Amino acid sequence: MSNLDNKVILTVAPTGAWPTKKETPYVPLQPREIADEIYACWKAGASIAHIHVRDDEDKSSMSFEKFEETVRYIRETDCDIVINLTTSGQLGLDDEARMKHVIELKPDIASYDCGSMNWMHSTVFENSPRFLEKLGLAMQENNVKPEIEIFDTGMIYNALYYLKKGILKAPLHFQFVLGAAGGMDATVENLVFLKSLLPENCTWGALGIGKGHLPIMYAALALGGHVRVGMEDNVFYSKGVLAKSNVEFVERTKRIVKELNKEIASPDEARQILGLK
């Protein structure tokens, strides 16, 4: 894989669970606009699309029908972007509702949030041992690679436990999500510490929410990691200035990566780096 050593996987997360048209009129919320935004980001160079969906009232949702419609729109085009579906787009659901789209739509990747936490100082983001075992085995059975989302240190140790138990299979892929209220702050020091705990022969990326967006991107690139951008994590292109499209984040990241003498991975190169089937 030496020819891929300078390739950076660029994930775009265009929607997420929280921004609404009230916060920014530019966030895509329904299947057609999400798919169109992903297509535009793919044309701009994005490697992976991390997808959330909303219900008809634009509230966060895990509607199978909305996932199916969004993925169908993408797959009907010539777009070969790596599809990454969230399993955590809505709180309080049963295990099956969080897994149905993974099993039936068979994305390349799906999120695997490796532990529970207090969320936004208001509720509990629950990922029970029961659910994580079910989800890990379902992903193996359906050839869907877990993107192990890490909000705090203990979640890395959870992942290593599930690796030892056979619920997860090496090589693992980690995504550090920094800056969520209730999790670790988006600081370079925290990122360096988390990276030091990773097992050998894994891949990893990182993102900073809100004001941590650019510092964590620069640090992740300097440390040899991959990156995620998009309105799920940050709706501002610069202080007080709303991004008018997720494409703006993709284009800026491409410029930054080029200045570091690296290149954005194509979707197929991302598949090779992550060992996707």
C-alpha positions in Angstrom: 0.0 0.0 0.0 3.0 2.3 -0.3 1.5 4.2 -3.2 -1.4 5.1 -0.9 0.7 6.5 1.9 0.2 10.1 1.0 -3.6 9.7 0.3 -6.0 11.3 2.7 -9.6 10.0 3.0 -12.0 12.9 3.0 -15.4 12.2 4.5 -18.2 14.7 4.0 -21.0 14.7 6.6 -23.6 17.0 5.0 -26.6 16.8 7.3 -26.2 15.3 10.8 -28.9 15.2 13.4 -29.0 18.8 14.7 -28.7 21.7 12.2 -32.1 22.9 10.8 -33.0 25.4 8.1 -33.4 27.9 11.0 -29.6 27.7 11.8 -28.7 27.6 8.1 -30.9 27.5 5.0 -28.1 25.7 3.2 -28.2 22.4 5.1 -29.7 19.5 3.0 -32.4 17.6 5.0 -34.5 15.5 2.6 -33.4 12.6 0.5 -33.2 14.3 -2.9 -31.3 17.3 -1.6 -29.0 15.1 0.5 -28.2 13.0 -2.5 -27.7 16.0 -4.7 -25.3 17.5 -2.2 -23.4 14.3 -1.9 -23.1 14.1 -5.6 -21.7 17.6 -5.8 -19.2 16.8 -3.0 -18.2 13.7 -4.8 -17.6 15.7 -8.0 -15.5 18.1 -5.9 -13.4 15.2 -4.6 -14.9 13.7 -1.4 -14.1 10.1 -0.7 -16.9 9.1 1.7 -20.4 10.3 2.5 -21.5 10.0 6.1 -25.3 10.0 5.9 -28.0 11.0 8.4 -31.7 11.4 7.5 -34.6 13.5 8.8 -38.3 12.8 8.9 -40.9 14.8 7.0 -40.8 17.6 9.6 -36.9 17.7 9.2 -36.4 16.3 12.7 -33.6 13.7 13.3 -34.7 10.2 12.3 -33.7 6.7 11.6 -36.4 6.1 9.1 -35.5 3.1 7.0 -37.6 4.6 4.1 -35.6 7.9 4.2 -32.3 6.0 4.2 -33.4 3.7 1.4 -34.6 6.7 -0.7 -31.3 8.6 -0.2 -29.1 5.7 -0.9 -31.1 4.8 -4.0 -30.8 8.3 -5.4 -27.0 8.1 -5.0 -26.7 4.6 -6.4 -28.8 5.5 -9.5 -26.1 7.9 -10.6 -22.5 7.4 -11.7 -21.4 8.4 -8.2 -19.0 5.8 -6.6 -18.6 7.6 -3.3 -18.1 5.3 -0.3 -21.5 5.2 1.6 -21.3 5.4 5.3 -24.7 5.3 7.2 -25.1 6.4 10.8 -26.6 4.0 13.3 -27.2 6.9 15.8 -29.4 9.4 14.1 -32.2 9.3 16.7 -32.2 8.6 20.5 -34.5 6.2 22.3 -34.9 3.6 19.5 -34.7 -0.2 19.9 -31.7 -2.1 18.6 -33.4 -3.4 15.4 -34.5 0.1 14.3 -30.9 1.2 14.5 -29.7 -1.8 12.5 -32.3 -2.4 9.8 -30.8 -0.1 7.2 -27.3 -1.5 7.7 -28.6 -5.1 7.1 -30.8 -4.3 4.2 -29.0 -1.6 2.4 -25.5 -2.9 3.0 -23.5 0.3 2.9 -19.7 0.2 2.7 -19.4 1.5 6.2 -21.7 2.3 9.2 -21.0 4.1 12.4 -20.2 2.1 15.5 -20.4 4.4 18.5 -18.3 2.5 21.0 -19.9 3.4 24.4 -22.6 5.5 26.1 -22.3 9.1 27.2 -24.1 12.1 28.5 -25.2 14.0 25.4 -25.3 17.8 25.2 -25.8 18.0 29.0 -29.4 17.1 28.4 -29.9 13.3 27.7 -28.1 10.0 27.5 -26.6 8.7 24.2 -27.0 5.0 24.9 -24.9 2.3 23.2 -25.3 -0.6 25.5 -23.0 -3.7 25.5 -26.0 -5.7 24.2 -26.4 -3.3 21.2 -22.7 -3.1 20.4 -22.4 -6.9 20.3 -25.5 -7.2 18.1 -24.3 -4.5 15.8 -20.7 -5.7 15.5 -21.9 -9.2 14.5 -24.5 -7.9 12.1 -21.8 -5.8 10.4 -19.6 -8.8 10.0 -22.4 -10.9 8.5 -23.2 -8.2 6.0 -19.7 -7.1 5.1 -20.2 -3.6 6.5 -17.1 -2.1 8.0 -17.6 -0.4 11.4 -16.4 3.2 11.7 -15.6 3.1 15.4 -16.6 6.6 16.7 -14.7 7.7 19.7 -16.0 10.6 21.9 -14.0 9.8 25.0 -11.0 7.7 26.0 -12.9 4.7 27.5 -14.5 4.0 24.1 -11.1 3.0 22.7 -10.8 0.4 25.4 -14.3 -0.8 24.7 -13.3 -1.3 21.0 -10.2 -3.3 22.0 -12.4 -5.5 24.3 -14.8 -6.2 21.4 -11.8 -6.9 19.1 -10.5 -9.5 21.6 -14.0 -11.0 21.9 -14.4 -11.3 18.1 -17.3 -8.8 17.9 -15.0 -6.5 15.9 -12.4 -7.7 13.4 -9.0 -6.2 12.6 -7.9 -4.0 11.0 -10.1 -1.4 12.8 -11.0 2.0 11.6 -11.5 4.8 14.2 -13.1 8.2 13.9 -12.3 10.7 16.7 -15.3 12.9 17.3 -14.1 15.8 19.5 -16.0 18.8 20.8 -19.4 17.2 21.6 -20.7 18.4 24.9 -20.4 15.5 27.3 -17.3 14.1 25.4 -13.7 15.2 25.1 -13.0 18.7 24.0 -11.6 19.4 20.5 -8.0 20.2 21.5 -4.8 19.1 19.7 -3.6 17.7 23.1 -6.6 15.4 23.3 -6.2 14.2 19.8 -2.5 13.4 20.3 -3.4 11.5 23.5 -6.1 9.5 21.8 -3.9 8.6 18.9 -1.3 7.2 21.3 -3.8 4.6 22.5 -4.6 3.1 19.1 -3.7 -0.5 18.3 -1.2 -1.3 15.5 -2.2 -1.5 11.9 -5.5 0.4 12.3 -6.7 3.4 10.3 -8.1 6.6 11.8 -9.6 10.0 11.2 -10.7 12.9 13.3 -13.0 15.9 13.3 -13.6 18.9 15.6 -17.1 20.2 16.1 -17.7 23.9 15.7 -14.7 26.1 16.5 -12.5 22.9 16.8 -13.1 22.2 13.1 -9.9 23.6 11.6 -7.5 23.0 14.5 -8.4 19.3 14.6 -8.2 19.0 10.8 -4.7 20.5 10.7 -3.6 18.3 13.6 -5.0 15.1 12.1 -3.3 15.7 8.8 0.0 16.4 10.5 -0.3 13.2 12.5 -1.1 11.1 9.4 -4.8 10.7 9.9 -7.9 11.2 7.7 -10.4 14.0 8.0 -14.2 14.7 8.1 -15.9 18.0 7.2 -19.5 19.1 6.7 -22.5 20.7 8.2 -23.1 17.9 10.6 -20.2 19.2 12.6 -20.0 22.9 11.7 -22.2 25.2 9.6 -19.8 28.1 9.5 -17.1 28.5 6.8 -15.4 31.1 8.9 -16.4 33.1 12.0 -19.9 34.4 11.6 -20.0 33.3 7.9 -22.3 30.4 7.0 -21.1 27.9 4.5 -23.4 28.0 1.4 -22.7 24.4 0.6 -20.8 21.4 1.9 -18.8 21.6 -1.3 -17.0 24.7 0.2 -15.6 22.5 3.0 -14.5 19.9 0.5 -12.7 22.4 -1.7 -10.9 24.1 1.3 -9.8 20.7 2.6 -8.4 19.8 -0.8 -6.3 23.0 -0.8 -5.0 22.3 2.7 -4.1 18.7 1.8 -2.3 19.8 -1.4 -0.2 22.3 0.6 0.9 19.4 2.8 2.1 17.5 -0.4 -0.7 15.0 0.1 -3.7 14.0 -2.1 -7.3 13.3 -1.4 -8.1 9.6 -1.9 -10.5 8.6 -4.6 -13.4 6.4 -3.4 -11.7 3.4 -4.8 -8.4 4.3 -3.0 -10.4 4.8 0.2 -11.8 1.3 -0.2 -8.3 0.0 -0.6 -7.0 1.9 2.5 -9.9 0.7 4.6 -9.8 -2.9 3.3 -13.5 -2.8 2.1 -14.9 -5.7 0.3 
